[in-house]
Amino acid sequence: MVKKIALLAVAVTSALHLSGCGGDDGASNSTAGSTSGGTTTPPTQSIPGTVTTLQYQTGSAELAAFAMLNQYRSQCGFPMLQENTVLDRAAQAHATYEGLNSIITDTEVPGHLGFTGITGADTAATFGWPSGVYTGRGDAGYYSASIVTASQFGQKFVAAWASGVYHIAIVTSLANLIGLGEYETNYNSYPVGSGTVQLGQAATYTLSNAPLTFPCQGVSGIAYQGRGETPTPPNTSGSWGSPVSVTGNLNDTVTLTSAIYTGPLGNAIPVQILNASTDPNKLLAKYQAVAYPTQPLQPNTQYSVVLNGTVNGTVFSRNFTFTTGS
C-alpha cells in the first residue's frame, strides 16, 4: 500500500500544495513511499499506451515536467522515464478533477465533478491500465503572480516534489513509465495550476552503483526549503532544508548512519536522518533513506554533503556538492 502524504509550502508571492501517491494505488513493487511485494510485472513493451515518440505539446507543463524529471534522473544515474498515454489520460483526468473542484488531493470522491476513480490505480484502470501492474500518483498545485507560462508550472511542480522529505521519492522512483496532466485556472487574478504525475512500473532493472542519491554532484537550482508536509517530517518546526534521497534497488536494505551538510563557510548544519526502521511516519521503504537539514538552507548557495551508511550490510559513502536556487 502506498501511504498518503501531503505537503503545503507557502512563500511571499506564491503558494504550493502537494498531495502524495494515493493509498492502495500499489499493485506490485510500489516505489513511492512503501513496498507491497515482488509480483512479476509484464515488460514495458506489453503495456498499452507506451510510446517512443513524445506526445506532449511544445511549451506545455507536461513537457517541461517530463524534461526536468528526466534531466535530474539522468544526471544522478537513475533510468529514464518513458511516456505512457494511458497514464497521461489518467493524470489529466485527475488534474482536471482537482481544478474543477478547487482542491489538491490524492483521492477522488464519487459524485464530484470529473470523478474517474477513488485512487490513482482506480483512475488508471478506467483508462485501460492493466490489472496487477503498479501505478501511483502524486499531485501539486501552484499559484503565483510571477507564473506566466505553462512550462513554468511544470518546472514548479517538479521543484516542489524535490523539496519534500517524502515527496522526493517521486523524483527517485524506481518506476519506469510516466503520465502527466495539468489544469489551469485563476484565483484572485493569479494563474493557478494543478498538476498530476502518474507513475507505473512495468519493468525491473538494477541500479548501477546503488545506492544512488538525489541531488547528486553538480545538481543546481534545488529549492532551499520545504514546509508544511503532512505528516510533518520529524525534528522540524514546519520548515526544513533541501533533502537528499538515498535509493537502492527494490530488494536492498539501505541504512544511513551519518550525514553531514557543510555550508560555504565550512559550518556544519544540523541534519535529521530517516531510515525505514526509524521513520515514525512509516513512509519509507527499506531501500530508501532521507537526510535533511532541520532548518531552511540559504538560496543560491553551494553545499557539500557527506553520507555514510550500509547497503545490505556493506559500507558505502557518498560525497558531493549541490547548489540551491532562488
Backbone bond lengths (Angstrom), bond angles and torsions (degrees), N, CA, C in turn:
res aa  C-N    CA-C-N  psi(-1)  N-CA   C-N-CA  omega(-1)  CA-C   N-CA-C  phi
1 M - - - 1.472 - - 1.510 109.42 -
2 V 1.296 116.94 133.49 1.460 121.63 175.21 1.512 107.84 -88.73
3 K 1.314 117.33 120.07 1.454 120.60 -174.36 1.509 111.53 -81.49
4 K 1.323 116.21 151.82 1.458 121.70 -173.97 1.524 111.06 -81.28
5 I 1.328 115.08 134.23 1.452 120.95 174.40 1.514 108.25 -136.39
6 A 1.292 116.05 153.14 1.459 119.95 178.22 1.514 109.03 -143.59
7 L 1.305 116.20 151.27 1.456 121.19 -178.09 1.514 109.55 -137.00
8 L 1.311 116.24 134.18 1.461 121.70 174.92 1.517 108.19 -127.12
9 A 1.310 116.40 119.25 1.467 120.45 178.54 1.514 108.82 -125.01
10 V 1.308 117.37 135.83 1.460 121.35 -175.79 1.515 109.73 -126.90
11 A 1.301 117.80 132.91 1.459 123.17 174.16 1.519 108.32 -119.99
12 V 1.323 116.90 -179.57 1.463 120.80 -172.98 1.523 111.66 -62.72
13 T 1.335 116.22 -45.16 1.462 118.84 -174.62 1.520 112.96 -113.39
14 S 1.310 117.11 8.46 1.456 117.88 -177.90 1.510 110.50 -148.55
15 A 1.305 115.21 160.27 1.462 120.34 176.41 1.506 109.27 -135.82
16 L 1.312 115.33 146.80 1.447 121.40 -174.73 1.511 108.99 -139.29
17 H 1.322 116.16 135.90 1.455 120.02 174.01 1.508 108.69 -132.88
18 L 1.322 116.63 133.85 1.447 121.42 177.01 1.516 109.62 -122.98
19 S 1.304 115.32 146.04 1.453 121.10 171.60 1.510 107.47 -129.50
20 G 1.319 117.01 131.85 1.448 121.42 -172.04 1.505 112.83 -82.00
21 C 1.315 115.27 -178.66 1.457 121.33 -176.80 1.513 110.66 -57.08
22 G 1.303 116.62 137.61 1.454 121.46 -169.68 1.503 114.43 -74.78
23 G 1.323 116.42 153.50 1.442 122.30 178.22 1.513 111.82 -61.81
24 D 1.360 115.15 141.25 1.452 122.00 177.42 1.524 113.17 67.29
25 D 1.324 118.07 18.02 1.450 119.48 177.28 1.527 111.32 -78.66
26 G 1.313 117.91 -22.29 1.446 119.91 -172.99 1.513 112.65 -78.00
27 A 1.328 115.52 139.62 1.450 120.56 172.34 1.517 109.22 -111.16
28 S 1.312 116.38 -45.99 1.454 120.65 174.60 1.514 109.22 -154.35
29 N 1.341 115.27 149.56 1.452 120.16 175.99 1.517 112.75 51.34
30 S 1.312 116.61 49.95 1.459 120.68 177.06 1.508 109.97 -59.20
31 T 1.355 116.94 138.35 1.455 119.69 -172.97 1.510 113.87 -126.34
32 A 1.299 119.29 7.56 1.463 119.60 -174.70 1.505 111.76 -123.35
33 G 1.318 117.77 47.91 1.450 119.48 174.01 1.504 113.75 138.34
34 S 1.310 118.72 -27.67 1.456 120.84 176.84 1.511 108.49 -158.68
35 T 1.318 116.57 170.79 1.447 119.99 179.92 1.510 109.75 -124.80
36 S 1.343 115.30 145.22 1.457 118.29 -173.25 1.510 112.75 -129.68
37 G 1.325 116.41 25.81 1.447 116.63 173.53 1.504 112.93 127.02
38 G 1.337 116.44 -175.27 1.443 121.06 -174.20 1.504 113.56 -126.56
39 T 1.315 119.17 35.03 1.445 121.81 178.77 1.525 110.22 -58.88
40 T 1.320 116.62 132.93 1.454 119.92 177.97 1.518 110.09 -69.62
41 T 1.318 117.04 132.76 1.462 121.28 -179.54 1.519 110.08 -108.74
42 P 1.335 117.32 155.49 1.468 120.41 -179.31 1.517 111.15 -63.09
43 P 1.330 117.46 155.86 1.473 119.15 175.90 1.518 110.70 -65.51
44 T 1.340 115.37 157.72 1.460 120.57 -175.38 1.517 112.59 -54.21
45 Q 1.335 117.55 -41.44 1.451 119.44 -173.45 1.529 112.45 -65.44
46 S 1.339 118.04 -17.01 1.463 119.61 -179.77 1.515 112.53 -91.63
47 I 1.319 117.88 -1.00 1.461 121.41 -179.64 1.525 109.30 -87.77
48 P 1.321 118.06 121.94 1.470 119.03 -179.31 1.513 111.79 -61.27
49 G 1.326 115.95 141.48 1.459 121.22 176.05 1.508 115.05 92.65
50 T 1.341 119.00 -5.76 1.459 120.82 179.74 1.527 109.37 -74.91
51 V 1.325 116.59 126.65 1.467 121.07 -174.41 1.523 110.21 -123.64
52 T 1.323 115.18 153.91 1.460 120.83 177.23 1.523 111.71 -102.78
53 T 1.325 117.24 -16.70 1.458 122.35 175.59 1.519 109.02 -109.97
54 L 1.327 117.23 123.80 1.459 120.95 -174.98 1.521 111.43 -59.68
55 Q 1.339 114.72 138.00 1.453 121.83 178.79 1.530 112.16 -101.06
56 Y 1.321 118.07 -7.20 1.461 120.67 -177.70 1.521 111.01 -69.90
57 Q 1.321 116.57 139.03 1.452 121.47 -177.46 1.526 111.21 -73.88
58 T 1.314 115.78 145.73 1.466 121.69 175.18 1.527 109.65 -58.01
59 G 1.340 116.18 132.38 1.453 121.05 179.00 1.510 114.76 83.74
60 S 1.331 118.04 2.07 1.467 121.17 -177.49 1.523 111.55 -83.64
61 A 1.336 115.21 157.95 1.457 120.69 174.57 1.523 110.46 -62.18
62 E 1.325 116.13 -37.14 1.468 120.45 -178.11 1.528 111.03 -63.61
63 L 1.328 116.98 -44.69 1.457 119.93 -179.95 1.527 110.87 -64.92
64 A 1.335 116.86 -40.46 1.466 120.25 179.80 1.524 111.27 -65.13
65 A 1.326 117.08 -41.97 1.462 120.45 179.55 1.520 110.80 -67.25
66 F 1.323 116.51 -43.52 1.465 121.12 178.56 1.522 110.79 -58.52
67 A 1.335 116.04 -46.96 1.462 120.35 -178.36 1.522 111.27 -64.54
68 M 1.322 117.09 -40.76 1.461 120.53 -177.27 1.525 111.02 -69.38
69 L 1.324 116.77 -42.43 1.461 119.82 177.45 1.523 110.83 -60.64
70 N 1.319 117.22 -46.80 1.465 119.25 -178.25 1.518 112.35 -72.02
71 Q 1.325 117.67 -28.62 1.466 119.56 173.25 1.530 110.33 -61.87
72 Y 1.328 116.14 -48.75 1.460 120.33 178.19 1.525 111.31 -60.34
73 R 1.336 115.59 -44.85 1.462 119.67 -176.37 1.532 110.90 -65.94
74 S 1.333 116.77 -42.05 1.457 120.17 178.80 1.529 110.89 -63.87
75 Q 1.324 116.38 -42.63 1.458 120.66 -177.58 1.521 111.58 -63.19
76 C 1.328 116.50 -33.01 1.469 120.28 -174.50 1.522 113.54 -104.78
77 G 1.346 117.79 6.34 1.458 120.34 171.33 1.515 115.69 93.60
78 F 1.330 117.91 7.25 1.459 120.13 178.34 1.528 109.64 -86.19
79 P 1.340 118.41 147.03 1.464 120.60 178.85 1.524 111.51 -62.63
80 M 1.329 115.29 150.55 1.455 120.84 -179.06 1.529 111.34 -70.80
81 L 1.320 115.25 145.16 1.453 121.62 172.85 1.523 109.32 -82.76
82 Q 1.330 116.31 144.97 1.453 122.48 -179.63 1.525 109.09 -115.62
83 E 1.319 116.61 137.00 1.466 120.11 -178.49 1.524 111.70 -67.49
84 N 1.332 115.12 139.52 1.461 121.68 173.20 1.521 107.98 -129.79
85 T 1.323 117.61 121.63 1.458 120.53 -172.49 1.526 113.20 -73.63
86 V 1.332 117.84 -22.65 1.471 119.45 172.41 1.525 109.27 -65.35
87 L 1.335 116.43 -44.30 1.456 120.23 177.36 1.518 111.10 -68.32
88 D 1.338 116.92 -32.98 1.471 120.04 174.62 1.525 110.69 -58.34
89 R 1.330 116.43 -47.41 1.463 119.93 -177.73 1.526 111.02 -65.12
90 A 1.337 115.56 -38.45 1.461 119.29 177.82 1.529 110.73 -65.53
91 A 1.331 116.67 -43.27 1.467 120.80 179.81 1.517 110.81 -65.13
92 Q 1.331 116.90 -43.03 1.455 119.89 179.97 1.526 111.43 -64.78
93 A 1.323 116.49 -39.68 1.465 120.01 178.79 1.520 111.04 -61.37
94 H 1.342 116.88 -41.22 1.459 119.07 -177.96 1.523 111.29 -73.91
95 A 1.341 117.19 -38.88 1.468 119.31 176.22 1.526 110.33 -60.78
96 T 1.323 117.10 -38.76 1.465 121.02 177.52 1.517 110.71 -66.44
97 Y 1.330 116.66 -41.25 1.469 121.21 175.98 1.522 110.26 -55.96
98 E 1.330 116.61 -45.21 1.462 120.72 179.85 1.527 110.94 -63.23
99 G 1.338 116.22 -44.59 1.457 119.44 -179.50 1.517 112.84 -65.09
100 L 1.329 116.97 -42.73 1.467 120.82 -178.98 1.516 112.30 -65.93
101 N 1.347 115.91 -30.53 1.459 120.20 -177.27 1.526 113.31 -104.08
102 S 1.338 117.25 5.87 1.475 122.73 178.58 1.517 111.48 51.51
103 I 1.336 115.83 52.80 1.455 121.12 -177.60 1.529 109.51 -149.67
104 I 1.325 116.48 149.51 1.456 121.47 170.65 1.515 106.75 -113.81
105 T 1.311 117.55 116.87 1.455 121.79 -171.84 1.519 110.22 -153.07
106 D 1.328 116.52 152.97 1.464 119.54 178.01 1.523 112.03 -91.60
107 T 1.316 118.29 -7.12 1.456 121.46 179.44 1.523 109.92 -127.42
108 E 1.321 116.14 162.97 1.455 122.03 178.34 1.528 110.31 -119.32
109 V 1.312 115.27 156.19 1.468 121.73 -178.20 1.526 108.95 -112.75
110 P 1.336 117.75 123.83 1.463 119.85 178.08 1.528 111.26 -54.13
111 G 1.326 115.77 137.97 1.453 121.07 179.80 1.507 114.27 93.73
112 H 1.354 117.59 -16.69 1.459 120.30 176.89 1.522 109.60 -79.00
113 L 1.326 115.80 157.14 1.457 121.05 -178.47 1.524 111.23 -55.89
114 G 1.316 116.76 130.46 1.449 121.69 175.33 1.512 115.39 78.42
115 F 1.311 119.38 13.04 1.469 121.79 -177.30 1.528 111.14 -60.23
116 T 1.349 115.90 130.69 1.467 121.32 176.39 1.521 113.07 -131.27
117 G 1.334 118.52 -5.16 1.457 121.18 -179.79 1.512 110.13 159.24
118 I 1.313 117.02 144.70 1.468 120.33 -174.35 1.526 111.04 -65.64
119 T 1.317 118.24 -49.85 1.465 121.76 -179.02 1.521 110.50 -105.91
120 G 1.323 115.48 171.13 1.455 119.55 175.68 1.515 111.76 -60.54
121 A 1.326 117.12 -38.36 1.458 120.69 177.97 1.526 110.71 -64.13
122 D 1.330 116.62 -38.75 1.466 120.68 178.26 1.529 110.87 -63.41
123 T 1.338 115.61 -46.62 1.460 119.53 -179.90 1.524 110.82 -63.39
124 A 1.336 117.45 -43.78 1.459 120.38 179.28 1.522 111.04 -61.18
125 A 1.339 117.02 -40.50 1.463 120.74 178.64 1.523 111.25 -62.29
126 T 1.334 116.58 -35.02 1.465 121.23 178.20 1.526 110.97 -58.06
127 F 1.330 116.15 -31.82 1.465 120.53 -176.50 1.525 112.44 -101.21
128 G 1.338 117.48 8.84 1.450 120.20 172.44 1.509 116.73 105.06
129 W 1.345 118.10 13.87 1.464 119.88 177.91 1.529 109.21 -69.19
130 P 1.352 118.31 136.01 1.461 121.00 -175.28 1.526 112.86 -65.44
131 S 1.305 115.96 140.48 1.459 121.38 176.35 1.524 110.00 -65.56
132 G 1.334 116.71 140.34 1.455 121.60 175.85 1.507 115.07 87.54
133 V 1.340 118.25 -0.83 1.469 121.75 177.92 1.520 107.72 -105.78
134 Y 1.325 116.41 131.17 1.461 120.24 -175.77 1.523 112.55 -58.21
135 T 1.334 116.00 136.78 1.447 122.38 165.45 1.517 109.21 -151.24
136 G 1.316 116.78 145.08 1.460 122.42 177.94 1.512 108.96 -155.06
137 R 1.309 117.33 157.73 1.461 119.72 -175.25 1.513 112.68 -127.50
138 G 1.327 114.58 158.86 1.454 122.50 173.28 1.513 108.23 -133.81
139 D 1.316 116.74 154.76 1.461 121.31 -172.51 1.512 111.57 -135.44
140 A 1.320 115.21 153.70 1.454 121.37 176.53 1.510 109.34 -148.39
141 G 1.322 116.39 145.35 1.449 122.18 172.67 1.509 108.76 -127.52
142 Y 1.322 117.14 141.23 1.459 119.68 -176.37 1.519 109.94 -146.36
143 Y 1.334 115.95 136.71 1.457 119.66 169.73 1.517 109.49 -138.46
144 S 1.320 115.72 144.50 1.453 120.35 -177.74 1.515 108.98 -166.84
145 A 1.311 115.65 142.79 1.465 120.49 175.85 1.521 111.16 -65.71
146 S 1.333 117.39 -20.88 1.459 120.54 -176.49 1.524 113.11 -87.32
147 I 1.333 117.45 -10.23 1.461 120.51 179.98 1.524 109.54 -78.61
148 V 1.327 116.40 125.65 1.470 119.17 -179.89 1.523 112.56 -128.78
149 T 1.328 118.22 -12.04 1.461 120.25 -178.76 1.523 110.68 -131.44
150 A 1.322 115.55 157.27 1.459 120.89 176.31 1.524 110.56 -64.43
151 S 1.329 117.45 -36.40 1.459 120.21 179.29 1.522 111.78 -59.16
152 Q 1.327 116.76 -37.71 1.465 119.91 178.43 1.520 111.23 -63.92
153 F 1.336 117.17 -37.68 1.465 119.45 175.63 1.528 110.18 -60.27
154 G 1.325 116.94 -46.33 1.458 119.86 -179.28 1.506 112.71 -58.92
155 Q 1.329 116.89 -41.69 1.460 120.82 179.14 1.524 111.37 -67.70
156 K 1.347 116.88 -38.22 1.465 120.35 178.88 1.529 111.10 -64.05
157 F 1.346 116.37 -39.64 1.457 119.06 179.44 1.531 110.83 -59.36
158 V 1.325 116.84 -46.52 1.466 120.59 -179.19 1.524 111.18 -66.48
159 A 1.329 116.66 -43.36 1.461 119.93 178.27 1.523 110.96 -59.45
160 A 1.320 116.15 -36.71 1.463 120.62 179.71 1.516 111.48 -67.15
161 W 1.332 116.81 -46.62 1.467 118.97 178.32 1.520 110.55 -59.19
162 A 1.325 117.05 -38.96 1.464 120.86 -178.17 1.520 112.46 -68.91
163 S 1.331 118.23 -17.38 1.463 121.05 -177.70 1.521 112.80 -90.02
164 G 1.321 118.31 -8.64 1.459 120.99 -176.94 1.513 112.26 -89.68
165 V 1.318 116.79 138.64 1.466 121.12 177.64 1.524 110.51 -60.00
166 Y 1.319 117.06 -38.20 1.454 121.51 178.34 1.533 112.12 -98.44
167 H 1.336 117.66 -33.86 1.456 120.61 -177.91 1.515 113.87 -71.91
168 I 1.330 118.03 -17.65 1.458 120.18 179.19 1.529 110.94 -60.34
169 A 1.339 117.31 -19.41 1.461 121.24 177.23 1.521 112.13 -63.84
170 I 1.343 117.97 -20.34 1.465 120.14 174.66 1.524 109.62 -64.45
171 V 1.324 117.45 -38.83 1.465 121.60 -179.49 1.520 110.96 -70.77
172 T 1.326 117.78 -35.52 1.466 121.99 -174.31 1.519 112.86 -104.06
173 S 1.316 117.20 13.20 1.459 121.68 -177.65 1.525 112.24 -53.74
174 L 1.329 116.27 144.95 1.456 121.37 174.93 1.524 111.93 -86.07
175 A 1.324 117.31 8.41 1.458 121.18 170.44 1.528 109.62 -66.51
176 N 1.333 116.46 158.68 1.464 119.36 179.08 1.526 113.13 -124.06
177 L 1.342 118.21 -6.41 1.460 121.91 178.35 1.522 109.49 -119.67
178 I 1.330 115.95 150.39 1.460 119.75 -175.64 1.518 110.29 -145.23
179 G 1.323 114.36 146.05 1.445 122.19 168.05 1.516 108.04 -130.76
180 L 1.325 117.24 147.22 1.456 121.88 -177.64 1.523 110.21 -134.95
181 G 1.330 115.65 144.34 1.451 121.12 177.09 1.510 110.53 -145.30
182 E 1.348 117.18 154.04 1.462 121.03 -177.98 1.516 109.36 -150.60
183 Y 1.326 115.30 144.35 1.466 121.77 179.21 1.517 107.66 -132.95
184 E 1.323 117.41 130.83 1.468 121.20 -177.91 1.523 111.64 -116.45
185 T 1.310 115.30 142.10 1.457 122.50 175.13 1.528 107.46 -149.31
186 N 1.328 117.25 -160.10 1.468 121.07 179.25 1.521 109.98 -133.73
187 Y 1.337 115.53 149.70 1.457 122.20 176.78 1.529 107.67 -143.26
188 N 1.331 116.66 120.15 1.474 120.95 -178.02 1.532 111.24 50.96
189 S 1.324 115.12 42.37 1.462 123.23 178.59 1.529 113.62 71.34
190 Y 1.348 117.76 3.06 1.457 120.80 175.88 1.529 109.13 -96.13
191 P 1.316 118.03 142.42 1.465 119.64 171.53 1.527 110.51 -68.70
192 V 1.306 116.00 137.87 1.462 122.42 -178.44 1.520 108.43 -124.72
193 G 1.310 117.12 134.92 1.453 121.20 177.16 1.519 111.12 -127.49
194 S 1.326 116.25 135.50 1.469 121.01 170.38 1.523 107.03 -112.38
195 G 1.318 116.49 129.42 1.459 121.43 -176.50 1.511 111.36 -125.36
196 T 1.327 116.08 142.16 1.461 121.85 179.61 1.518 109.66 -128.59
197 V 1.321 116.03 135.27 1.460 122.03 169.80 1.520 107.81 -112.31
198 Q 1.311 116.84 132.25 1.467 122.80 177.45 1.523 106.84 -118.84
199 L 1.316 116.16 114.12 1.455 121.79 -177.57 1.518 110.43 -99.45
200 G 1.323 116.12 147.74 1.452 121.37 176.35 1.509 110.89 -138.96
201 Q 1.320 116.65 144.84 1.462 120.32 178.75 1.516 109.20 -120.55
202 A 1.326 115.05 109.83 1.455 120.26 -177.64 1.528 110.86 -127.20
203 A 1.304 117.30 21.65 1.457 122.61 176.18 1.520 107.75 -158.20
204 T 1.310 116.05 153.11 1.459 120.15 174.82 1.525 108.40 -113.39
205 Y 1.305 116.19 147.45 1.445 121.28 179.64 1.516 108.11 -151.35
206 T 1.318 115.99 167.35 1.458 121.84 -179.94 1.521 109.22 -112.82
207 L 1.312 116.75 124.55 1.454 121.51 176.00 1.523 109.40 -68.96
208 S 1.314 116.26 133.13 1.460 120.10 174.45 1.525 109.10 -78.01
209 N 1.330 115.84 139.15 1.462 122.05 176.75 1.522 112.51 58.91
210 A 1.315 116.79 33.44 1.468 119.96 177.55 1.530 110.53 -65.67
211 P 1.351 115.88 146.52 1.458 126.86 4.99 1.522 112.27 -82.37
212 L 1.356 114.81 151.12 1.449 122.12 175.49 1.524 109.97 -101.15
213 T 1.319 115.45 159.72 1.466 119.51 179.14 1.522 110.58 -120.99
214 F 1.305 114.13 153.77 1.469 121.82 165.43 1.520 107.48 -141.61
215 P 1.386 117.19 127.51 1.453 124.94 -3.65 1.528 112.07 -66.29
216 C 1.321 114.49 169.63 1.457 121.89 176.70 1.522 107.93 -130.55
217 Q 1.326 116.60 -171.02 1.457 120.33 -174.98 1.528 111.82 -54.87
218 G 1.334 115.64 124.85 1.446 121.52 171.45 1.514 116.68 88.41
219 V 1.322 118.68 -4.87 1.463 119.63 178.22 1.529 108.77 -65.70
220 S 1.320 116.56 136.89 1.456 121.04 -178.86 1.522 110.17 -131.50
221 G 1.340 115.20 163.36 1.457 120.63 177.11 1.510 114.71 81.00
222 I 1.334 118.21 11.85 1.464 121.92 -179.90 1.529 109.90 -69.58
223 A 1.327 116.54 140.29 1.465 120.40 177.04 1.530 109.66 -57.74
224 Y 1.319 116.86 133.34 1.470 119.91 -175.14 1.521 112.89 -83.11
225 Q 1.343 117.36 -7.95 1.463 118.94 175.69 1.519 110.86 -153.75
226 G 1.312 114.38 155.84 1.455 122.73 168.98 1.510 107.32 -129.85
227 R 1.331 116.97 158.52 1.465 118.80 177.86 1.519 110.84 -161.71
228 G 1.341 114.45 156.42 1.447 121.43 173.94 1.510 116.02 78.37
229 E 1.342 118.77 14.47 1.460 119.31 -178.75 1.531 110.46 -67.60
230 T 1.323 115.45 140.82 1.458 121.43 177.60 1.522 108.92 -120.76
231 P 1.338 118.88 120.57 1.456 126.49 0.79 1.535 111.95 -70.62
232 T 1.318 115.50 153.02 1.458 121.38 -177.14 1.524 110.58 -64.65
233 P 1.326 118.24 128.38 1.467 119.61 174.80 1.523 110.64 -57.60
234 P 1.317 118.04 140.67 1.460 121.35 -177.23 1.522 113.24 -60.00
235 N 1.328 114.99 149.49 1.455 123.40 171.41 1.528 112.44 63.82
236 T 1.333 117.09 34.10 1.458 121.24 173.57 1.522 108.61 -127.72
237 S 1.326 114.52 160.70 1.462 120.21 176.67 1.523 110.42 -105.16
238 G 1.319 116.15 24.29 1.457 121.50 179.98 1.512 113.66 111.76
239 S 1.338 117.20 -15.32 1.457 121.33 177.21 1.520 109.05 -132.91
240 W 1.317 115.94 152.96 1.459 120.95 179.22 1.519 108.77 -152.37
241 G 1.335 115.72 170.31 1.456 120.13 -179.99 1.512 112.27 -92.60
242 S 1.323 115.94 178.55 1.472 122.73 -176.03 1.529 111.31 -54.64
243 P 1.329 117.70 119.51 1.467 119.41 -179.87 1.521 111.93 -78.78
244 V 1.325 115.74 157.04 1.458 123.07 170.73 1.518 107.86 -117.41
245 S 1.322 116.25 124.52 1.459 122.07 177.67 1.524 109.22 -96.72
246 V 1.332 116.60 136.41 1.461 123.02 176.45 1.525 107.14 -116.69
247 T 1.337 116.71 122.70 1.469 121.16 -171.66 1.517 110.94 -130.48
248 G 1.327 115.65 126.14 1.456 121.54 173.45 1.513 110.77 -102.95
249 N 1.313 116.59 -166.84 1.453 121.72 173.65 1.523 110.19 -78.81
250 L 1.332 116.42 163.42 1.458 120.68 -171.34 1.525 113.72 -55.88
251 N 1.322 116.99 -34.24 1.464 119.76 -177.26 1.520 113.39 -94.01
252 D 1.341 116.80 5.07 1.461 120.53 179.49 1.526 111.63 -81.66
253 T 1.322 114.42 157.34 1.455 121.81 167.66 1.529 107.40 -116.79
254 V 1.317 115.76 112.25 1.466 122.01 -177.52 1.519 108.94 -105.08
255 T 1.322 116.34 130.17 1.459 121.72 177.61 1.526 109.34 -131.50
256 L 1.323 116.17 119.00 1.464 120.53 173.07 1.526 108.54 -83.47
257 T 1.321 116.56 130.88 1.463 120.26 177.89 1.530 112.28 -105.68
258 S 1.351 117.30 -24.90 1.458 119.95 175.96 1.523 109.27 -156.06
259 A 1.319 115.08 151.50 1.467 121.60 177.13 1.523 107.67 -147.87
260 I 1.318 116.58 127.83 1.456 122.08 -179.20 1.525 108.86 -125.45
261 Y 1.320 116.49 120.93 1.467 122.61 169.62 1.521 107.22 -100.68
262 T 1.328 117.02 134.06 1.457 121.57 178.08 1.523 109.46 -124.81
263 G 1.331 116.27 130.61 1.450 121.47 179.34 1.511 112.39 -82.30
264 P 1.337 117.77 179.24 1.473 121.49 -176.09 1.522 113.76 -65.07
265 L 1.314 118.54 -20.71 1.461 121.35 178.34 1.525 112.34 -94.18
266 G 1.336 116.09 7.81 1.453 120.45 179.88 1.508 114.01 83.61
267 N 1.329 116.77 8.69 1.458 120.17 -178.04 1.520 110.89 -83.48
268 A 1.332 115.84 132.87 1.468 121.34 176.19 1.518 109.43 -76.22
269 I 1.334 116.76 141.98 1.457 123.32 -175.66 1.525 108.83 -112.86
270 P 1.334 118.38 132.60 1.472 120.43 179.49 1.532 111.50 -57.75
271 V 1.333 115.63 131.46 1.462 121.51 -174.05 1.529 109.63 -129.73
272 Q 1.316 115.65 142.16 1.464 123.29 173.04 1.527 108.65 -104.43
273 I 1.320 116.87 134.76 1.467 122.80 176.10 1.521 109.06 -108.22
274 L 1.329 116.69 135.07 1.459 121.54 173.38 1.523 109.26 -124.64
275 N 1.313 116.49 122.51 1.457 123.53 168.07 1.524 108.36 -109.42
276 A 1.325 116.70 166.62 1.461 119.29 178.68 1.523 111.31 -56.47
277 S 1.331 116.09 -35.77 1.464 120.46 -176.83 1.516 113.38 -77.87
278 T 1.333 117.34 -15.80 1.469 120.01 -176.35 1.520 113.13 -117.14
279 D 1.329 118.08 -4.70 1.455 121.19 179.60 1.529 109.67 -72.52
280 P 1.338 118.59 111.51 1.463 119.91 -177.90 1.523 112.87 -65.70
281 N 1.337 116.75 -20.52 1.460 120.08 -179.64 1.527 113.19 -90.33
282 K 1.343 116.76 -4.60 1.464 122.46 173.99 1.531 112.12 55.93
283 L 1.316 116.69 41.95 1.463 121.06 -178.93 1.527 113.39 -107.31
284 L 1.334 117.30 -9.37 1.458 120.33 -179.91 1.517 110.36 -96.86
285 A 1.330 115.67 137.38 1.458 121.19 172.45 1.520 109.24 -81.60
286 K 1.328 117.06 167.20 1.464 120.43 -174.52 1.526 112.74 -65.99
287 Y 1.338 117.99 -20.79 1.459 120.44 179.55 1.524 112.23 -91.16
288 Q 1.338 117.36 8.40 1.457 122.03 -177.42 1.524 111.30 -121.54
289 A 1.323 115.64 148.70 1.461 122.33 169.57 1.523 106.96 -148.75
290 V 1.325 115.92 157.69 1.458 121.26 -179.35 1.522 108.63 -139.64
291 A 1.335 116.15 140.85 1.465 122.14 170.52 1.519 107.41 -125.98
292 Y 1.323 116.25 141.18 1.466 119.26 -179.02 1.521 110.18 -153.71
293 P 1.338 116.64 141.96 1.461 120.19 173.79 1.529 109.71 -63.77
294 T 1.306 116.49 141.90 1.468 119.90 -178.21 1.515 112.76 -81.21
295 Q 1.338 117.34 -2.92 1.457 122.91 173.99 1.526 108.71 -132.30
296 P 1.330 118.43 155.47 1.464 119.79 178.29 1.521 112.17 -58.00
297 L 1.335 116.03 149.55 1.451 121.86 173.22 1.536 109.79 -86.35
298 Q 1.303 116.70 -175.48 1.457 121.71 177.79 1.530 109.70 -95.85
299 P 1.324 118.02 146.21 1.465 119.44 177.36 1.523 111.61 -71.12
300 N 1.328 115.28 153.96 1.467 122.47 173.95 1.524 112.50 51.75
301 T 1.332 114.98 46.83 1.468 120.93 -174.08 1.527 109.38 -135.15
302 Q 1.329 116.28 140.63 1.459 120.53 177.63 1.532 110.28 -90.31
303 Y 1.325 114.95 136.32 1.462 122.00 178.57 1.522 109.85 -125.75
304 S 1.335 114.83 145.57 1.463 121.67 174.50 1.516 109.48 -101.98
305 V 1.330 116.43 141.57 1.462 121.81 -179.59 1.524 109.24 -128.49
306 V 1.316 116.06 133.82 1.461 122.81 173.31 1.520 107.65 -124.16
307 L 1.329 116.26 120.49 1.458 122.10 179.96 1.524 109.62 -116.58
308 N 1.323 116.19 140.39 1.456 122.22 172.97 1.517 108.82 -132.95
309 G 1.332 115.40 144.13 1.452 118.86 -179.83 1.505 111.31 -177.17
310 T 1.326 115.42 -163.45 1.460 121.30 178.07 1.522 109.25 -133.80
311 V 1.324 115.68 147.93 1.455 122.39 170.81 1.523 106.83 -124.51
312 N 1.302 115.82 114.68 1.466 122.87 -175.11 1.528 111.13 55.12
313 G 1.345 115.38 35.30 1.455 121.36 177.55 1.510 115.24 88.14
314 T 1.347 117.68 -8.17 1.462 121.16 179.18 1.521 109.94 -94.74
315 V 1.322 116.07 132.49 1.460 121.40 -175.92 1.527 110.70 -68.31
316 F 1.338 116.09 139.67 1.454 121.21 171.75 1.517 108.91 -137.93
317 S 1.344 116.60 161.02 1.457 122.18 172.97 1.523 108.13 -144.23
318 R 1.319 115.31 150.00 1.461 121.61 178.40 1.528 108.17 -136.48
319 N 1.346 116.04 134.99 1.458 122.02 179.03 1.524 107.81 -131.75
320 F 1.318 117.50 129.81 1.458 120.34 -179.33 1.518 109.71 -164.24
321 T 1.346 114.42 169.20 1.454 121.03 174.10 1.520 108.66 -123.73
322 F 1.327 116.44 150.04 1.455 122.17 171.80 1.531 107.93 -140.28
323 T 1.314 116.20 163.95 1.462 121.43 -176.63 1.513 109.93 -125.51
324 T 1.330 116.42 129.41 1.452 120.51 178.39 1.523 110.64 -75.35
325 G 1.334 115.25 163.58 1.450 121.52 176.43 1.515 110.59 -104.77
326 S 1.320 115.72 -164.61 1.441 120.63 -176.99 1.527 112.42 -98.71
